[in-house]
Amino acid sequence: MEERARKAGKRGGRRLCPACGSEAAVRIVYGYPSTEGREAAERGEIALGGCCVTGHDPQWRCPECGHEWPDPEEDGPCPC
């Protein structure tokens, strides 16, 4: 668990996936996407999270393994 918590941090300004350690994690953006938002998602710069927001939604997604998790700086340590 401590290893995963460490990996859920940042390395060189990049967010690390706590499941696979990838540095390719992107922020999940919620709400109806604008044209710019859809284009950013197509480029892999963000992930679209949908229009329904519950308040307990993950903030990061790993495009390599599909894992999603909360932001430890906003929500505390990753429970992954």
FENUR-V884702 format. One record per helix or strand. SS is the DSSP state (alpha for helix, beta for strand). FROM is the first residue (numbers start at 0). LEN is the number of residues. Records with the same first field share a line. If there is no record, write none. Layout:
# FENUR-V884702
SS->FROM-LEN  FROM-LEN
This chain:
# FENUR-V884702
alpha->1-6  34-8  71-4
beta->9-2  13-2  25-5  46-4  59-2  67-2
